[in-house]
Amino acid sequence: MSDAKQSETEYIVEYVDGPLAGTTERRILIDGKIDERIGAVAAVEGLESLFWYVAGEERTVGGEKYVKFRFDAPDSDPVEADHEDESL
C-alpha cells in the first residue's frame, strides 16, 4: 500500500496515560473515522487485563493522523493485582 493510501485508511494511537502510557499502535479508520473508545488487552503481574481508552486530541504529522487516547480507569480492569487473594 502506498504511503498516501495508508495515511487515508490508518491512524496512530498514542496511549498517553494508564498501563499502556508511552506506547503506540496503528489502527484502521472505519468509514474514515477513528474509534472513539478502544479496548486493549495487556498483562499486569502475569494476568491478562482489559483496559479501556477514550479518544482525545487529533493531529496530523508528516501526513499521518495521530490520536491521543486517555485511560478510562473506572471501566477498566484493576491495574494492580489484589494481593489479599494470593496464598502464602
N, CA and C atoms as a LAMMPS dump frame, in Angstrom:
ITEM: TIMESTEP
0
ITEM: NUMBER OF ATOMS
264
ITEM: BOX BOUNDS ff ff ff
-5.0000000000000000e+02 5.0000000000000000e+02
-5.0000000000000000e+02 5.0000000000000000e+02
-5.0000000000000000e+02 5.0000000000000000e+02
ITEM: ATOMS id mol type element x y z
1 1 1 N 0.855 -1.175 0
2 1 2 C 0 0 0
3 1 3 C 0.894 1.229 0
4 2 1 N 0.564 2.204 -0.814
5 2 2 C 1.371 3.425 -0.868
6 2 3 C 1.202 4.217 0.422
7 3 1 N 2.207 5.065 0.723
8 3 2 C 2.14 5.878 1.943
9 3 3 C 0.916 6.778 1.949
10 4 1 N 0.565 7.367 0.793
11 4 2 C -0.6 8.254 0.716
12 4 3 C -1.874 7.487 1.005
13 5 1 N -2.016 6.301 0.428
14 5 2 C -3.218 5.487 0.642
15 5 3 C -3.298 5.012 2.088
16 6 1 N -2.146 4.636 2.661
17 6 2 C -2.107 4.169 4.043
18 6 3 C -2.553 5.273 4.996
19 7 1 N -2.117 6.509 4.779
20 7 2 C -2.482 7.603 5.678
21 7 3 C -3.97 7.939 5.592
22 8 1 N -4.631 7.532 4.51
23 8 2 C -6.069 7.762 4.372
24 8 3 C -6.9 6.681 5.045
25 9 1 N -6.29 5.539 5.361
26 9 2 C -7.038 4.417 5.916
27 9 3 C -6.61 4.04 7.33
28 10 1 N -5.515 4.62 7.812
29 10 2 C -4.995 4.273 9.124
30 10 3 C -4.755 5.518 9.973
31 11 1 N -4.652 5.276 11.271
32 11 2 C -4.227 6.335 12.192
33 11 3 C -3.365 5.703 13.269
34 12 1 N -2.637 6.537 13.98
35 12 2 C -1.738 6.057 15.026
36 12 3 C -2.317 6.426 16.385
37 13 1 N -2.502 5.408 17.219
38 13 2 C -2.987 5.583 18.588
39 13 3 C -1.788 5.87 19.476
40 14 1 N -1.884 6.941 20.256
41 14 2 C -0.868 7.262 21.259
42 14 3 C -1.512 7.114 22.634
43 15 1 N -1.072 6.115 23.394
44 15 2 C -1.582 5.933 24.751
45 15 3 C -0.817 6.9 25.652
46 16 1 N -1.521 7.883 26.221
47 16 2 C -0.837 8.946 26.963
48 16 3 C -0.782 8.715 28.472
49 17 1 N -1.582 7.793 28.985
50 17 2 C -1.539 7.5 30.415
51 17 3 C -2.019 6.079 30.654
52 18 1 N -2.136 5.697 31.919
53 18 2 C -2.575 4.347 32.239
54 18 3 C -1.479 3.316 31.998
55 19 1 N -1.843 2.043 32.02
56 19 2 C -0.85 0.974 31.905
57 19 3 C -0.112 0.941 30.567
58 20 1 N -0.678 1.492 29.526
59 20 2 C -0.045 1.469 28.203
60 20 3 C 0.631 2.794 27.849
61 21 1 N 0.78 3.682 28.816
62 21 2 C 1.373 5.01 28.582
63 21 3 C 2.695 4.9 27.842
64 22 1 N 2.846 5.743 26.815
65 22 2 C 4.08 5.796 26.063
66 22 3 C 4.154 4.828 24.9
67 23 1 N 3.133 4.012 24.708
68 23 2 C 3.136 3.084 23.584
69 23 3 C 2.219 3.594 22.479
70 24 1 N 2.42 3.058 21.283
71 24 2 C 1.603 3.433 20.122
72 24 3 C 1.214 2.182 19.362
73 25 1 N 0.207 2.315 18.516
74 25 2 C -0.175 1.248 17.598
75 25 3 C -0.933 1.858 16.432
76 26 1 N -0.927 1.164 15.317
77 26 2 C -1.698 1.59 14.143
78 26 3 C -3.062 0.934 14.187
79 27 1 N -4.078 1.707 13.799
80 27 2 C -5.443 1.178 13.71
81 27 3 C -6.042 1.631 12.389
82 28 1 N -7.057 0.92 11.972
83 28 2 C -7.739 1.199 10.711
84 28 3 C -8.885 2.178 10.951
85 29 1 N -9.001 3.178 10.076
86 29 2 C -10.153 4.084 10.108
87 29 3 C -11.376 3.323 9.604
88 30 1 N -12.484 3.452 10.279
89 30 2 C -13.734 2.816 9.869
90 30 3 C -14.621 3.904 9.283
91 31 1 N -14.95 3.772 8.006
92 31 2 C -15.713 4.801 7.287
93 31 3 C -15.049 6.167 7.418
94 32 1 N -13.703 6.17 7.435
95 32 2 C -12.947 7.414 7.51
96 32 3 C -12.867 8.02 8.897
97 33 1 N -13.34 7.298 9.922
98 33 2 C -13.384 7.836 11.284
99 33 3 C -12.558 6.994 12.24
100 34 1 N -12.058 7.648 13.289
101 34 2 C -11.323 6.948 14.34
102 34 3 C -12.316 6.263 15.276
103 35 1 N -11.807 5.328 16.066
104 35 2 C -12.6 4.736 17.147
105 35 3 C -12.656 5.752 18.283
106 36 1 N -13.819 5.998 18.812
107 36 2 C -13.948 6.93 19.934
108 36 3 C -13.495 6.296 21.244
109 37 1 N -13.558 4.965 21.298
110 37 2 C -13.207 4.225 22.507
111 37 3 C -12.625 2.903 22.055
112 38 1 N -11.494 2.515 22.642
113 38 2 C -10.899 1.241 22.275
114 38 3 C -10.525 0.45 23.516
115 39 1 N -10.564 -0.847 23.393
116 39 2 C -10.131 -1.743 24.454
117 39 3 C -8.79 -2.345 24.077
118 40 1 N -7.935 -2.52 25.057
119 40 2 C -6.62 -3.107 24.826
120 40 3 C -6.364 -4.137 25.918
121 41 1 N -5.858 -5.287 25.517
122 41 2 C -5.529 -6.339 26.471
123 41 3 C -4.03 -6.302 26.722
124 42 1 N -3.653 -6.33 28.004
125 42 2 C -2.238 -6.332 28.375
126 42 3 C -2.074 -7.158 29.645
127 43 1 N -0.883 -7.676 29.854
128 43 2 C -0.598 -8.463 31.056
129 43 3 C -0.11 -7.543 32.173
130 44 1 N -0.717 -7.687 33.341
131 44 2 C -0.292 -6.964 34.537
132 44 3 C -0.016 -8.019 35.585
133 45 1 N 1.225 -8.057 36.049
134 45 2 C 1.67 -9.055 37.024
135 45 3 C 1.292 -10.463 36.562
136 46 1 N 1.446 -10.719 35.255
137 46 2 C 1.216 -12.04 34.697
138 46 3 C -0.235 -12.371 34.377
139 47 1 N -1.17 -11.484 34.67
140 47 2 C -2.58 -11.724 34.393
141 47 3 C -3.051 -10.809 33.275
142 48 1 N -3.785 -11.367 32.313
143 48 2 C -4.335 -10.524 31.249
144 48 3 C -5.428 -9.634 31.809
145 49 1 N -5.389 -8.382 31.418
146 49 2 C -6.373 -7.4 31.872
147 49 3 C -6.868 -6.612 30.676
148 50 1 N -8.116 -6.144 30.755
149 50 2 C -8.705 -5.334 29.697
150 50 3 C -8.734 -3.886 30.145
151 51 1 N -8.125 -3.028 29.317
152 51 2 C -8.059 -1.602 29.615
153 51 3 C -8.795 -0.83 28.532
154 52 1 N -9.605 0.138 28.943
155 52 2 C -10.352 0.972 28.003
156 52 3 C -9.718 2.342 27.906
157 53 1 N -9.683 2.869 26.691
158 53 2 C -9.127 4.186 26.413
159 53 3 C -10.116 4.984 25.579
160 54 1 N -10.13 6.302 25.79
161 54 2 C -11.058 7.205 25.11
162 54 3 C -10.26 8.199 24.26
163 55 1 N -10.73 8.425 23.022
164 55 2 C -10.05 9.317 22.075
165 55 3 C -10.053 10.753 22.582
166 56 1 N -8.973 11.44 22.261
167 56 2 C -8.835 12.845 22.618
168 56 3 C -8.323 13.645 21.433
169 57 1 N -7.287 14.4 21.684
170 57 2 C -6.721 15.314 20.693
171 57 3 C -6.206 14.57 19.452
172 58 1 N -6.518 15.13 18.277
173 58 2 C -6.049 14.595 16.993
174 58 3 C -5.112 15.605 16.353
175 59 1 N -4.106 15.098 15.641
176 59 2 C -3.212 15.971 14.888
177 59 3 C -2.639 15.181 13.715
178 60 1 N -2.129 15.9 12.73
179 60 2 C -1.505 15.281 11.576
180 60 3 C -0.033 15.654 11.559
181 61 1 N 0.819 14.644 11.457
182 61 2 C 2.262 14.839 11.428
183 61 3 C 2.813 14.042 10.254
184 62 1 N 3.496 14.709 9.357
185 62 2 C 4.074 14.029 8.205
186 62 3 C 3.043 13.287 7.373
187 63 1 N 1.847 13.839 7.306
188 63 2 C 0.786 13.229 6.512
189 63 3 C 0.061 12.083 7.199
190 64 1 N 0.424 11.784 8.465
191 64 2 C -0.251 10.711 9.199
192 64 3 C -1.069 11.291 10.349
193 65 1 N -2.224 10.675 10.589
194 65 2 C -3.112 11.111 11.673
195 65 3 C -2.696 10.427 12.974
196 66 1 N -2.5 11.24 14.014
197 66 2 C -2.193 10.754 15.358
198 66 3 C -3.353 11.139 16.271
199 67 1 N -3.736 10.205 17.151
200 67 2 C -4.822 10.471 18.096
201 67 3 C -4.351 10.062 19.487
202 68 1 N -4.475 10.991 20.439
203 68 2 C -4.126 10.698 21.83
204 68 3 C -5.318 10.011 22.496
205 69 1 N -5.052 8.907 23.178
206 69 2 C -6.086 8.181 23.901
207 69 3 C -5.763 8.191 25.382
208 70 1 N -6.774 8.522 26.185
209 70 2 C -6.63 8.608 27.641
210 70 3 C -7.283 7.399 28.312
211 71 1 N -6.664 6.958 29.387
212 71 2 C -7.096 5.79 30.155
213 71 3 C -8.44 6.03 30.826
214 72 1 N -9.35 5.079 30.678
215 72 2 C -10.676 5.128 31.318
216 72 3 C -10.664 4.13 32.476
217 73 1 N -10.097 4.544 33.608
218 73 2 C -9.896 3.66 34.755
219 73 3 C -11.182 3.023 35.291
220 74 1 N -12.295 3.78 35.44
221 74 2 C -13.495 3.168 36.017
222 74 3 C -14.039 1.971 35.217
223 75 1 N -13.856 1.969 33.906
224 75 2 C -14.367 0.875 33.075
225 75 3 C -13.341 -0.219 32.822
226 76 1 N -12.109 -0.023 33.263
227 76 2 C -11.029 -0.971 33.009
228 76 3 C -10.857 -1.936 34.173
229 77 1 N -10.167 -3.051 33.876
230 77 2 C -9.786 -3.966 34.947
231 77 3 C -8.821 -3.246 35.873
232 78 1 N -8.736 -3.678 37.153
233 78 2 C -7.792 -3.042 38.076
234 78 3 C -6.363 -3.161 37.548
235 79 1 N -5.565 -2.129 37.776
236 79 2 C -4.185 -2.126 37.294
237 79 3 C -3.294 -2.951 38.208
238 80 1 N -3.586 -2.975 39.488
239 80 2 C -2.77 -3.724 40.445
240 80 3 C -3.511 -4.983 40.868
241 81 1 N -2.758 -6.067 41.024
242 81 2 C -3.337 -7.334 41.48
243 81 3 C -3.768 -7.193 42.936
244 82 1 N -4.79 -7.936 43.315
245 82 2 C -5.282 -7.938 44.688
246 82 3 C -4.437 -8.93 45.481
247 83 1 N -3.466 -8.412 46.243
248 83 2 C -2.52 -9.266 46.957
249 83 3 C -3.179 -10.006 48.127
250 84 1 N -4.35 -9.578 48.581
251 84 2 C -5.039 -10.265 49.679
252 84 3 C -5.515 -11.646 49.244
253 85 1 N -5.768 -11.83 47.94
254 85 2 C -6.253 -13.118 47.447
255 85 3 C -5.14 -14.135 47.195
256 86 1 N -3.892 -13.693 47.256
257 86 2 C -2.772 -14.604 46.999
258 86 3 C -2.504 -15.448 48.219
259 87 1 N -2.229 -16.75 47.979
260 87 2 C -1.92 -17.638 49.099
261 87 3 C -0.463 -17.471 49.494
262 88 1 N -0.169 -17.79 50.751
263 88 2 C 1.196 -17.631 51.266
264 88 3 C 2.049 -18.799 50.936
